[in-house]
Amino acid sequence: MKHCRIIFAVILAILAGGCSAEEQKSQKPAEKPTSNTSEETAYEIKKASPQQIDHIQGIGYPGNDTGIYLSTSDGIKVFKEGIWHESTSLNHDFMGFQAVKDGFIVSGHPDKNSVIKDPLGIVKSTDKGASYKNLAFGGTSSFPFLAAGYDTNMIYMINQEKNDELEAGVYRSQDDGQTWEPVSLKGLEADTLGMIAAHPDHPEIMAMSTRSGIFFSQDEGKTVKLVSEPIMATALTFTDNSLYYAYADQEKVQMNKIDLKTLETSQVKIPFLSYDNPITYIAADNKSNGRLVFTTYLKDLYESEDSGDNWKLLLKNGRIE
């Protein structure tokens, strides 16, 4: 397997020199610990105090709760019933957040008071962030680029650097991280990799953004084809029938959606966003048809209840009052 060199752009955080091949498989030893982690400080979700969020590093609607979850550099923030909430402990530096039916999957680094080994690897919570189960690579690697099917066992990830188990590259797991297979991406005509999206119900459907456009797969990433104009998408997500993606042109930020049956593209109306405030994450609520949310580089958060016809601003510049 070739090695991959990673470049994080200031705004777009696109991976450069991406590569993968169906050459290598990794299986975790059966005895690898998967016990839940715990903290000495009692965990609860409470109303958030006034604060400035420094970094938003993922969003989603976990199936075992209501509201929007933000993964940040200072733990999980939750917006529901018109109020912002935060956790009293386990305020890890989360990244790669993926909402699934029974909770969420995430990566990152533990906070300074944690007993968890750094980095987190890939972990999962099914109790609204009160505890985390190690799925893979705990104490070994972190993964800013993750994708997980909401109602499937499929996880996709970009391994930025070689570790004890895997070479650098793109991988998938269909068993909660127990085994990993490289994703070949045959047909990828691009020299970069970026965000990954996994279909909520069909594990064989995935997509990946590159500087050359969005590549779409219906066979778990074995083969891909270009389905967008040659733009660099900064965020993308699936609903049952569509693939939503965002990008910035020379004047403003745009959002489009691709019909998964016809692969036709149409524009989604969004509030005006200047070129220097691109969309960073998009997520869909799989329990509520038409509900979407997106965040921006300047830490704004918008939610729509009608598939993007109308949007409500829920967070401005990352400031919780």
N, C-alpha and C positions, 0 to 999 in steps of 0.2 A: 504494500500500500504506500502511495506517495505521501509525503508530509504536507501539511497545510499551514500556511503562514496567515496569521490573523491580524487584521487592521481594523481598529475601531474608529470610524469617522466621528467627528464632534457631535453631529446631530443624528446621522442616519445609522451609525453603528453597524455597518455592513461588513461582512467577512470577506476578505480578499484572498484570492488564490485557493478557493475551495476545491476539494477533490474527495473522491471515495471510490471504492471498488468492492465487488463481491468476493473478496479474497480472504476475509478473516472473520471468525466468529469468537465470541467470548461468552463463557458461562460462569456465573458466580458459584463459588463453592456452597454446598447446601448448608454448611455450618455458619455461613456469614451472618452476623447478628442482624435481626430485624426487630428488636424489641423497641417499644415506645420509649422516647426520651422524656425527661421530666425536669422541672426547675424547682428550686427551693421557694421562690416567691409564688404565692397563690395566683392562679390564672383566672382572669375574668374579663369580659368585654364590658366596658363602661363608656359613658358619654365622653367624647374626646375633649380635652382641654384646648384652648386657643393655641395654635401652633402654626409653624411654617414647615410644610413638607419639602424636604431637600431634593429627593429623587423619587419619582414614580417608576417602578420597574416591572409593572404588569397589572392587569385588571381582569375581572371575570365575575360570573354569577355561580358560585358553588350550588350544587343541587340540594344540599342538606341545610340550606339557610336561605333567607331572603335578603335582598339588598346587593349592593355592589362592593366587592372586595378590591382594595388597592394593595398591592405589595410594594413596600417602600424600603428605603435603607434603614428605617427605624420601625420595622414590624408591619403588621397588618392594620389597615384602616378600613372601616366598614361604614357605608352610607345606607341607612334604611329608615323608613318612616320619617323622612325629612331631617334626620339627625346623623351627625358623624359620630362614630364610635371608635375606640381603640382598645388594645389589649394591655393588661397591667404587667405582663411579663412575656418572655419568649419573643422579644422585639428584635428578631434577627434581621440581617441585611438580606432581604429576599430578592430573588431575580428569577426570571423564567416562569412566572406564575401561570398555572393552567387549572381552570375550574373544571371539575368532573362531577358526575352524578352524586357521588357519596362524599364529596369534599373538595380538596384541591391538592395538586402536585406542584412542587416548587424546588428551587435550588438556592444557592447563595452562601452566606457566611453567618455563623452564630454570633449573637451579641456578646459583649464582654463578660456578662455574668453567666454565660451558658456552660453546661457541662458537656455539650456536644462537641465532637471533634471538628476542627476547621479544615477544609470547607465542608458544607453540608452534604455534598453529593446531590442525589435526587431523593427527596423525602415526600411523604404524603401525610396529610391530616384528614381524619374523618370526624373530628369533634370540634370543628370551628377554630382550629389553631391551638387547642389546649395541649395536644401532644403530637408527636411526629414519628412516623415509622420510616426507617431507612429502607429505601428500595434499591439503591445502587450507589457505589462510589463514595460512601461516607468517609470523610477524612482524606479524600484523594483528589477530587476535582469539583469545580462548580460549572454550571451550565446556563449561561444567559439565554441561549437559544434552545427552548424546549417547545414541543407541541404534544398535546394529549387529546385523544378522542373523548368527548364528554361521556358517552355511554358505551365505550369499547375499552379494551385493555391495551390499546395501541399507544405507545409513546415514541416520538421522534426526538432526536437531539443531535446537536453538533458538538463533537468532542474537539475542543480547540487545540489541545496539546496531548501528545502521547502520555498515557498513564500505565500503571502496572497491568491493566487488562486489555486496553484498546489502543490502536494507533489513532492519530488525528483523523477526523473524517465525520461523515454523517451516518447515524445508526438508527435502528428501530428495535423496539421490544414489544412483544405481544403478550407478555406474562408478568407485568408489573416490575420490569427491570431485572428479572432473574437471568434472562439470556438476551444477548444483543447480536443483531445481524447488520452488516454494513449495507447502506442504501446506495445502489449503483448510479441512479440518476442518468441512465443512458438517454442521450438526446439533449442533455443540458449544454447549450451553446452559450456559455457565459463564463467569465473569469472570476466571478464573485458568488458568495452565498450570503443570505440574510435571514429574515424571519421565516419560520416554518408554520404552516397551519394544518391541522388534522380535522377531518370531517367528524361531526359529533356522533354519527351513527354508523358510518361505513368505514371500517379500518383501512380499506384499500385505497381510499381517496385522500390525497394530501396535496399541498402546494408549497412552493418556495419562492421567495422574492430574490431577485438579483439585479445588478445594475443594467442588465439587458432586458428586463421584464419579468413577468411571473410565469413560472413553469408549473404545470398541472400534471398530476399522475392519478391513474385509476388502478394501479397495480402495486401499491405500497412503495412507490418510488423507484421501482425497477426501471421503468421508462417514464420520461416526462416530455411534455410539449409546451411550446410557448403559447399562451392564451391571452396575452395583453399586448398593448403597444410597448415599444422599447423604452420603458420608464423604470426608475428605481423606486419601487414601492417601499414605503417606510413602515407599513403595518398591514396586516391582512387577517381575516377570520372567515370561517364557514358558518352559514346557517344550513338548514336542511336542503334548501334549493339553490343557494347562491354562495358566491365567494366575494366578499367585500374587501376592497383594498384602497389605500390612500397613497398619494404622492404629491409632490410640489412641482408646479411648473414655474415659469419665470415671474409670475405675478402673484399667485395665491395657491393655497392648498386645495386639492381636489379629492373627491371620493367617488369611486365607481363600484359597480357590482357586475359579476359575470353569472349568467344563468347556467346552471350546471347541466341542463339538458341540451340547450342549443349552443352554449358557449358564446352567446351574444352579450355584448357589454352595453350597459346603460349608466348614466350619471346619477349620483345620489346628491340631493341638495343638502348642503351643510352651511353653518354660519361662516362668514368670511374669516379666514385665517391667513395672515401674511406668510410669505415665503419662509421667513425665519422662525415660524412657529408650526412646524409640520406635525402631523398626527403620528404618535409614537405607538399606540396600542388601540386595537378595536376588539370588542368582545360582544357576543350575542347571549341573551338569556334563553337557554334551551327549554325553560319551563313556561315561557311567555312569548308567543309568536309575535315578532315585530319589534321586540325590545332590544335596542343596541346601545352601546356606550363606547366613547372613545376619549383618549387623553392626548395632550399635546406636549411638545417639547418645553413650553413655558408653564407646564403643569396646570392647564385648564382641563376640565372634565365636563363632557356633554352627554346627555342621555336622550334617546328617542323611544317613544312608545309605539311608533307607527312606521317602522322600517326606514326611518330617515326623512320622512316628510316634514317633521317638526322636531326641534331640539330644545332642550332646557339646560342651561348652564348650572352645574351643581358645585363646581369648584373653580375659583379664579386664581391663577398664579400660585397654586398649591397652598393657599391660606385658609385654614380652618378657624372660624371665629367662634 
